[in-house]
Amino acid sequence: DIQMTQSPSSLSASVGDRVTITCRASQSISSYLNWYQQKPGKAPKLLIYAASSLQSGVPSRFSGSGSGTDFTLTISSLQPEDFATYYCQQSYSTLWGFGQGTKVEIK
Amino acid sequence: EVQLVESGGGLVKPGGSLRLSCAASGFTFSNAWMSWVRQAPGKGLEWVGRIKSKTDGGTTDYAAPVKGRFTISRDDSKNTLYLQMNSLKTEDTAVYYCTTSIAAAGGGNYYYYYGMDVWGQGTTVTVSS
């Protein structure tokens, strides 16, 4: 199975900060990497698919990059509504899987 | 409006069984690959398994922790996805979500590309004696 490792597990940031979350796959997954945002008590929301494609309706301050084994999610200017937990997910192999999550908290 | 609505959650004893349902509307369910994802209390997301459309073979795949105990099935005439859970363990306690990709739109391997863009609200399963 492909293992997905996110870092950091949590971070504290202020409104307006640039935030970067990384995700590493245990083997190459080409660009089959998706990013989700989840707020407490809510279902996950797709932000980025295929490593760098912005899902319709998602603000342009969110961006994704990477291919192979190393990927990043960047929030260019953190907004109050962005405080949440973020997950990467690989859809390369037959068995899909998620990273362990990164919680973005208010500083 | 595209919608997924899960039901069937509840309290069950270890070793017991439960069947979850997910009612789909607003898209062509029979063409869709459908997945179940769960989240244990205070934990991260865990992909449980997936069923492909009958057009793409109707095959199922499962994560290792549930393989052999859980079965995903579908009734396209009722636009409903199921998750039959047997031999339940305390570690199966979680919120269970059904999910799919509308963007992939029944396009077979496009489901690997587009990510899961529609989710239900989740149903809670508690396994406890």
Interface residues (C-beta under 8 A of the other chain):
Chain A: D1 Y32 N34 Y36 Q38 A43 P44 K45 L46 I48 Y49 A50 Q55 T85 Y87 Q89 S91 Y92 T94 L95 W96 G97 F98 G99 Q100 G101
Chain B: S35 V37 G44 L45 E46 W47 R50 D61 Y62 A63 A64 Y97 A103 Y111 Y112 Y113 Y114 G115 M116 D117 W119 G120 Q121 G122
